[in-house]
Structure formats: structure tokens, C-alpha cells
């Protein structure tokens, strides 16, 4: 390979590396079992994610909000992706508005309004309190969709369970209890 060809190859590698260095892979959760990676370019607004999802869902961008996992504030258009942006953290897309959650336990029920970005862990703590569950028994309880038995992960967001709906019904159930016997 001649000097000119080697310089051209070096230039090509440098350009290719620069392009790769300016793209950021962002994990995005859009539903209960829907998660993917969205690639954003340096300088692009993080809300580009909302533009992509709104087109796919056939809804207006104003009907959706974007939050980073573990944070309360929704992300805004002015937030641009760069090398310092925490792009590795999972981002969540939710519909706007709160969800009216009804939790059933035995013959009772309680209803509360929750932000879509609230994890079920917060709802479980609320349910244990409003149903006056003995604190020593609290760790035995779980949440399930109303009328179902499958335990829901406590890290799941209310909005991913509710989807476009503004209401959600859950059951407070006692999980498997170790009774000390051997099987």
C-alpha cells in the first residue's frame, strides 16, 4: 500500500471512529415487555425518542412523556445528548396523565391516583398502609393484576401496566409462604 493509500485508510478510520463516537445508544422501555435501544446523535434532543414512538403509535408527541429511570422529572426538548449525558440509563416512555389505581384485598378496596412513572414498589407500600397490614407480615405481600395470580415485578412502572388506559386494577395478595416443612 502506497503512502497516499495509507493516509486515505487512516483518514477513513478516523472518520468512522468519529461517527461512532458521536452516536449514543439509549435503552428505552415503552411498555410492559417492550424495550429496545434507540440511537441518538450528539447534539440531538433526547425527546427525539418521543417523536419516534409517537409516529409508531399513531399519536401526538404531546400525548407522551419521557423520564429517566429513578428520576421524577420528565425530560424536555432542551436536553441535548452529548458525551456527558447519562445515555446508558434506561429511559421510559409513558402516556401523559395519572392513573387511577384500585387495589383489592379480601372484601375491601382502596383507590388512589398515581403518576405513570411510579414503580409498583410504591403502590405496594401504599396498599400495605391503607389496608393496615401488620408490618411483620408486609414482606409476604405482592401485587397482581386484578383476578390473576402472577406476581408483578415491583420495579415495573404503573404506566407500563396501564398502557393508554387511565385506570388500573390490582390485587394485594400473599405470596408463597415458607412454613418450615420439607417437601
C-alpha positions as CSV (number, residue, x, y, z in Angstrom):
1,X,0.0,0.0,0.0
2,X,1.4,3.4,-1.0
3,X,1.8,6.4,1.2
4,X,-1.3,8.1,-0.3
5,X,-3.4,4.9,0.2
6,X,-2.2,4.6,3.8
7,X,-3.1,8.2,4.6
8,X,-6.6,7.6,3.0
9,X,-7.1,4.5,5.1
10,X,-6.1,6.3,8.2
11,X,-8.5,9.2,7.3
12,X,-11.3,6.6,6.7
13,X,-10.7,5.0,10.1
14,X,-10.6,8.4,11.8
15,X,-13.9,9.5,10.2
16,X,-15.5,6.1,11.0
17,X,-14.3,6.4,14.7
18,X,-15.6,10.0,14.9
19,X,-19.0,9.0,13.6
20,X,-19.2,6.1,16.1
21,X,-18.1,8.4,18.9
22,X,-21.0,10.8,18.2
23,X,-23.8,8.2,18.4
24,X,-25.3,7.2,21.7
25,X,-27.3,4.0,22.4
26,X,-30.2,4.7,24.7
27,X,-32.2,1.9,26.3
28,X,-35.9,2.8,26.1
29,X,-38.8,0.9,27.7
30,X,-42.1,1.6,26.0
31,X,-44.3,-1.0,27.6
32,X,-44.6,-3.9,30.0
33,X,-42.5,-6.2,27.8
34,X,-41.3,-3.7,25.2
35,X,-37.8,-2.5,25.4
36,X,-35.2,-1.5,22.8
37,X,-32.2,0.6,22.0
38,X,-32.6,4.0,20.3
39,X,-29.5,5.5,18.7
40,X,-29.2,9.3,19.1
41,X,-26.6,11.5,17.6
42,X,-24.6,14.0,19.5
43,X,-26.5,17.3,19.7
44,X,-29.9,15.7,19.2
45,X,-32.7,16.3,21.7
46,X,-33.4,13.4,23.9
47,X,-37.1,13.9,23.1
48,X,-36.4,12.6,19.6
49,X,-37.3,9.3,21.3
50,X,-40.8,10.7,21.8
51,X,-41.0,11.6,18.1
52,X,-40.1,8.1,17.1
53,X,-42.6,6.4,19.5
54,X,-45.4,8.9,18.6
55,X,-45.1,8.1,14.9
56,X,-45.1,4.3,15.7
57,X,-48.1,4.6,17.9
58,X,-50.0,7.0,15.7
59,X,-50.4,9.6,18.5
60,X,-49.3,13.2,19.0
61,X,-46.0,13.7,20.7
62,X,-47.8,15.8,23.3
63,X,-49.6,12.6,24.5
64,X,-46.3,11.1,25.7
65,X,-43.7,11.9,28.3
66,X,-40.1,10.7,28.7
67,X,-38.4,10.0,32.0
68,X,-35.0,8.5,33.0
69,X,-35.2,5.6,35.4
70,X,-35.0,6.7,39.0
71,X,-35.9,10.3,38.3
72,X,-39.1,12.2,38.9
73,X,-38.8,15.0,36.3
74,X,-39.8,14.4,32.7
75,X,-37.2,15.1,30.1
76,X,-37.6,18.2,27.9
77,X,-36.6,19.1,24.3
78,X,-33.8,21.4,25.5
79,X,-31.9,18.4,26.9
80,X,-29.3,17.5,24.2
81,X,-27.4,14.3,24.0
82,X,-23.6,14.7,24.4
83,X,-20.7,12.7,26.0
84,X,-21.8,13.8,29.5
85,X,-25.5,12.8,29.0
86,X,-26.4,9.6,31.0
87,X,-27.5,7.7,27.9
88,X,-26.7,4.3,29.5
89,X,-29.6,4.7,32.0
90,X,-32.9,3.3,30.9
91,X,-35.5,5.8,29.7
92,X,-39.2,5.2,29.9
93,X,-41.9,6.4,27.6
94,X,-45.4,6.9,29.1
95,X,-48.7,8.4,28.1
96,X,-49.5,11.7,29.9
97,X,-51.7,11.9,32.9
98,X,-52.1,10.0,36.1
99,X,-53.6,6.5,36.6
100,X,-56.5,5.8,39.0
101,X,-55.4,2.6,40.7
102,X,-57.8,0.4,42.6
103,X,-56.2,-2.2,44.8
104,X,-58.4,-5.0,46.1
105,X,-57.7,-7.1,49.3
106,X,-60.1,-9.5,50.8
107,X,-63.5,-7.8,50.8
108,X,-62.1,-4.3,50.6
109,X,-60.7,-1.9,48.0
110,X,-58.9,1.4,48.0
111,X,-58.4,3.8,45.1
112,X,-55.5,6.3,44.6
113,X,-54.1,8.4,41.8
114,X,-50.5,7.7,40.8
115,X,-48.0,9.1,38.3
116,X,-47.3,6.7,35.5
117,X,-43.6,6.7,36.3
118,X,-44.3,5.3,39.9
119,X,-42.8,1.9,40.5
120,X,-45.2,-0.8,41.8
121,X,-43.0,-0.9,44.9
122,X,-44.5,2.5,45.9
123,X,-48.1,1.1,45.3
124,X,-47.3,-1.9,47.4
125,X,-46.1,0.2,50.3
126,X,-49.3,2.4,50.0
127,X,-51.6,-0.7,49.9
128,X,-49.9,-2.2,53.0
129,X,-50.5,1.1,54.8
130,X,-54.2,1.7,53.7
131,X,-55.2,-1.9,54.4
132,X,-53.5,-1.8,57.8
133,X,-51.3,-4.8,57.2
134,X,-49.2,-5.8,60.2
135,X,-45.7,-4.6,59.5
136,X,-44.3,-8.0,60.5
137,X,-46.3,-9.6,57.6
138,X,-45.6,-6.9,55.0
139,X,-42.8,-8.8,53.3
140,X,-45.3,-11.6,52.5
141,X,-47.4,-9.4,50.2
142,X,-47.2,-8.9,46.5
143,X,-49.3,-7.2,43.7
144,X,-51.0,-9.0,40.9
145,X,-53.4,-7.8,38.2
146,X,-57.0,-8.0,39.5
147,X,-58.3,-11.5,39.2
148,X,-54.9,-13.0,38.3
149,X,-52.2,-14.8,40.3
150,X,-49.0,-13.9,38.6
151,X,-46.8,-11.6,40.8
152,X,-45.8,-8.4,39.2
153,X,-42.2,-7.1,39.4
154,X,-42.1,-4.2,41.9
155,X,-39.7,-2.3,39.6
156,X,-42.4,-2.1,36.9
157,X,-43.9,1.3,36.3
158,X,-47.7,2.0,36.7
159,X,-47.7,3.5,33.2
160,X,-46.3,0.3,31.5
161,X,-49.1,-1.7,33.1
162,X,-51.9,0.8,32.3
163,X,-50.7,1.5,28.8
164,X,-53.1,4.1,27.3
165,X,-55.7,3.4,29.9
166,X,-56.2,5.8,32.8
167,X,-57.3,3.1,35.3
168,X,-55.6,0.0,36.7
169,X,-57.0,-2.7,39.0
170,X,-54.6,-4.7,41.1
171,X,-54.9,-7.3,43.9
172,X,-52.9,-7.3,47.1
173,X,-52.0,-11.0,47.6
174,X,-49.9,-13.0,50.0
175,X,-47.1,-14.7,48.2
176,X,-45.7,-18.1,48.8
177,X,-45.1,-18.5,52.5
178,X,-42.4,-20.8,53.8
179,X,-43.9,-22.9,56.5
180,X,-40.8,-24.7,57.6
181,X,-41.8,-28.1,56.3
182,X,-39.7,-30.1,54.0
183,X,-41.2,-31.4,50.8
